[in-house]
């Protein structure tokens, strides 16, 4: 039975806000993601808040919900070829981290929900685990009709998440995301540090809440963030 456009939009909205919900019911999730943690992250501590795109996406500088989920892995647990490439200044480690996030089990439910928006107009997006698991995530790559790669370095890939990732020029929305995936080596501690840094905001409302993603949606978001990171790191270890 075909899904109506209204039902489809409701599902997509649910995916945007409450996608972590299904994960909460899985027994042992806290134990499964116990090695992931959140660390201080805000306008005074990270350059992501100074990304030039934010001036277009959030021109009123409305309040945001922001967090950084980190997972640290000893060098001996990393795949040797990824460690070697990272030490030479290559991007293979952050690329594999990104592949693991988008093609892995963490994004599986949302990937299927976003599949409801597939159409002839967006058929060139990355949709399947195979496509997402082979990409190098170059700028302008679009994922599942919702995420756009903005820029990339040897250790970081930055994305925008919104219902119209191909829009030009960018315009403010009532639910928008700017986030980055980073994979960096800490030679002093002999470990790789994987991070998902996310900024979520409502750039349209004239009197926005101080914490636009607070309460239970925020709790579910953080549960989901830990699941995404754990799944992604799984692609990078032996």
C-alpha positions as CSV (number, residue, x, y, z in Angstrom):
1,X,0.0,0.0,0.0
2,X,1.5,3.4,-1.0
3,X,2.5,5.8,1.8
4,X,0.8,9.2,1.6
5,X,3.0,12.3,1.3
6,X,1.8,13.4,4.7
7,X,2.7,10.1,6.4
8,X,6.0,10.2,4.6
9,X,6.8,13.6,5.9
10,X,5.8,12.6,9.5
11,X,8.2,9.7,9.3
12,X,11.0,11.8,8.0
13,X,10.4,14.4,10.8
14,X,10.5,11.6,13.3
15,X,13.8,10.4,11.8
16,X,15.2,13.9,12.2
17,X,14.2,14.4,15.8
18,X,13.5,11.1,17.6
19,X,15.5,8.5,15.6
20,X,17.4,7.5,18.7
21,X,14.1,6.2,20.2
22,X,14.2,2.7,18.8
23,X,17.7,2.2,20.0
24,X,16.7,2.9,23.6
25,X,14.7,-0.3,23.7
26,X,17.7,-2.5,22.9
27,X,18.9,-4.3,25.9
28,X,22.5,-3.6,26.9
29,X,22.9,-0.4,24.7
30,X,24.5,1.4,27.6
31,X,27.1,-1.4,28.0
32,X,27.6,-1.6,24.2
33,X,28.5,2.1,23.9
34,X,30.2,2.5,27.3
35,X,33.5,3.5,25.7
36,X,31.9,6.5,24.0
37,X,31.6,9.7,26.1
38,X,30.7,13.4,25.7
39,X,33.2,16.1,26.2
40,X,32.9,20.0,26.5
41,X,32.0,21.5,23.2
42,X,30.8,25.0,22.5
43,X,31.5,28.4,20.7
44,X,34.5,29.1,22.9
45,X,36.2,25.8,22.4
46,X,35.7,24.7,18.7
47,X,36.2,26.2,15.3
48,X,33.1,24.5,13.9
49,X,31.0,27.3,15.4
50,X,32.9,29.7,13.2
51,X,32.2,27.8,10.0
52,X,31.2,30.4,7.4
53,X,28.1,28.5,6.4
54,X,26.5,29.2,9.8
55,X,26.1,32.9,8.8
56,X,23.7,31.7,6.0
57,X,22.0,28.9,8.0
58,X,21.5,30.8,11.2
59,X,21.7,34.5,10.4
60,X,20.0,35.5,13.7
61,X,22.5,33.4,15.7
62,X,19.6,31.6,17.4
63,X,20.6,29.3,20.3
64,X,21.8,25.8,19.4
65,X,22.0,22.4,21.0
66,X,25.5,21.1,20.6
67,X,27.6,18.2,21.8
68,X,30.7,16.2,21.0
69,X,30.8,12.4,21.3
70,X,34.3,10.9,21.5
71,X,35.6,7.4,21.3
72,X,39.3,6.7,21.9
73,X,41.0,3.6,20.5
74,X,44.6,2.4,21.3
75,X,46.9,2.2,18.3
76,X,47.2,-1.5,18.6
77,X,43.5,-2.0,18.1
78,X,43.4,0.1,14.8
79,X,43.7,-1.5,11.4
80,X,47.5,-1.2,10.6
81,X,46.9,0.2,7.1
82,X,44.7,3.0,8.5
83,X,47.2,3.9,11.2
84,X,50.1,4.0,8.7
85,X,48.1,6.2,6.3
86,X,47.1,8.6,9.0
87,X,50.7,8.9,10.1
88,X,51.6,9.9,6.6
89,X,49.0,12.6,6.5
90,X,46.4,10.6,4.5
91,X,42.6,10.7,4.9
92,X,41.9,7.0,5.0
93,X,41.1,6.9,8.7
94,X,38.4,9.6,8.7
95,X,37.0,8.2,5.4
96,X,36.6,4.8,6.9
97,X,35.1,6.3,10.1
98,X,32.6,8.1,7.9
99,X,31.8,4.9,5.9
100,X,31.2,3.1,9.1
101,X,28.8,5.7,10.3
102,X,26.7,5.9,7.1
103,X,26.9,2.3,5.9
104,X,26.9,0.6,9.3
105,X,24.2,-0.6,11.7
106,X,24.0,2.7,13.6
107,X,22.4,4.5,10.7
108,X,20.4,1.5,9.5
109,X,16.9,2.5,10.7
110,X,17.3,6.1,9.6
111,X,18.7,5.0,6.2
112,X,15.6,3.0,5.6
113,X,13.3,5.8,6.6
114,X,15.1,8.3,4.4
115,X,14.7,5.8,1.6
116,X,11.0,6.8,1.5
117,X,12.2,10.1,-0.1
118,X,14.0,8.4,-3.0
119,X,12.9,9.7,-6.4
120,X,14.2,10.3,-10.0
121,X,15.4,13.7,-8.9
122,X,17.7,12.4,-6.2
123,X,18.7,9.0,-7.6
124,X,22.4,10.1,-7.8
125,X,22.5,10.4,-4.0
126,X,24.3,7.7,-2.0
127,X,21.6,5.4,-0.8
128,X,22.7,1.8,-0.2
129,X,25.2,0.4,2.3
130,X,27.4,-0.6,-0.6
131,X,27.4,3.0,-2.0
132,X,27.9,4.6,1.4
133,X,30.6,2.0,2.3
134,X,32.7,2.8,-0.8
135,X,32.5,6.6,-0.9
136,X,35.4,8.9,0.0
137,X,33.0,11.6,1.0
138,X,34.2,14.4,-1.2
139,X,32.6,17.9,-1.0
140,X,29.2,18.2,-2.6
141,X,28.4,14.5,-2.1
142,X,24.8,14.0,-1.0
143,X,23.6,11.2,1.2
144,X,20.1,9.8,1.4
145,X,18.4,13.1,0.3
146,X,19.3,14.7,3.6
147,X,23.1,15.2,4.2
148,X,25.5,17.2,2.1
149,X,29.3,17.0,2.4
150,X,30.5,20.6,2.9
151,X,34.3,20.2,3.2
152,X,36.9,17.7,3.9
153,X,40.5,17.6,5.3
154,X,42.9,14.8,6.1
155,X,41.3,14.4,9.6
156,X,37.8,15.9,9.3
157,X,34.6,15.7,7.1
158,X,31.9,18.4,7.6
159,X,28.2,17.9,6.8
160,X,25.0,19.8,6.7
161,X,21.8,17.9,7.5
162,X,18.4,19.3,6.3
163,X,15.4,18.3,4.1
164,X,16.8,20.1,1.1
165,X,20.6,19.4,0.9
166,X,20.9,20.5,-2.7
167,X,19.2,23.9,-2.3
168,X,21.2,26.9,-3.6
169,X,21.6,29.3,-2.0
170,X,21.2,27.9,1.5
171,X,18.4,29.3,3.5
172,X,17.4,29.1,7.2
173,X,15.2,26.3,8.4
174,X,13.3,25.4,11.6
175,X,15.5,22.3,12.1
176,X,19.1,22.4,10.8
177,X,22.3,20.6,11.6
178,X,26.0,21.3,11.1
179,X,28.2,18.5,12.2
180,X,31.7,17.0,11.6
181,X,33.3,13.6,11.9
182,X,37.0,13.7,12.9
183,X,39.6,11.1,13.3
184,X,42.9,12.2,14.8
185,X,46.0,10.5,16.1
186,X,47.3,11.3,19.6
187,X,50.9,10.2,19.4
188,X,51.6,11.1,23.0
189,X,48.9,8.8,24.3
190,X,49.2,6.3,21.4
191,X,45.5,6.4,20.5
192,X,43.2,7.5,17.8
193,X,40.4,9.9,18.8
194,X,37.2,9.7,16.9
195,X,34.6,12.4,17.3
196,X,31.1,13.3,16.2
197,X,30.6,17.0,16.7
198,X,27.0,18.3,16.1
199,X,25.3,21.7,16.2
200,X,21.5,21.7,15.9
201,X,19.4,24.8,15.8
202,X,16.1,26.4,14.8
203,X,17.0,29.4,12.6
204,X,13.4,30.5,11.8
205,X,11.5,30.9,15.0
206,X,11.6,34.6,16.2
207,X,11.7,33.6,19.9
208,X,13.5,30.3,19.9
209,X,14.0,28.1,23.0
210,X,17.4,28.3,24.7
211,X,17.8,24.6,24.1
212,X,16.0,23.8,20.8
213,X,16.9,20.1,21.1
214,X,16.4,19.7,24.9
215,X,14.3,17.3,27.0
216,X,13.7,13.8,25.8
217,X,14.6,14.5,22.1
218,X,18.0,15.6,23.3
219,X,18.4,12.5,25.4
220,X,17.5,10.3,22.4
221,X,19.8,12.3,20.2
222,X,22.8,11.6,22.5
223,X,21.9,7.9,22.8
224,X,21.8,7.8,19.0
225,X,25.1,9.8,18.7
226,X,26.9,7.2,20.8
227,X,25.5,4.3,18.7
228,X,26.6,6.0,15.5
229,X,30.1,6.5,16.8
230,X,30.4,3.0,18.1
231,X,29.2,1.6,14.8
232,X,31.6,3.8,12.9
233,X,34.6,3.0,15.0
234,X,33.9,-0.7,14.4
235,X,35.0,-0.3,10.8
236,X,38.4,1.1,11.8
237,X,39.5,-1.5,14.3
238,X,41.1,-5.0,13.7
